[in-house]
Amino acid sequence: MAEERVIDVRGLEPPEPMERVLAALASLAPNQHLRMVHHREPRLLYPILDKRGYAHDTRQAADDCYEIRIWRREPAPG
């Protein structure tokens, strides 16, 4: 089972949330995934994650925050 690291960027002004999550991803171990908690949906982050080989899943939490789970995509076989 993958280990989860949580980064809470609620209340931070742009570009600090993106800077923090990208820094956290740079130090993510292969067996880890990141859960980002944000007060808004970080739509500009998604293309960056896709380009860098990360998958992501976004859910709106009960407290109207967004939880974005981010993990490294598995390389395509062959």
Secondary structure, 3 states (H helix, E strand, C coil): CCEEEEEECCCCCCCHHHHHHHHHHHCCCCCEEEEEEECCCCCCHHHHHHHCCEEEEEEECCCCCEEEEEEECCCCCC
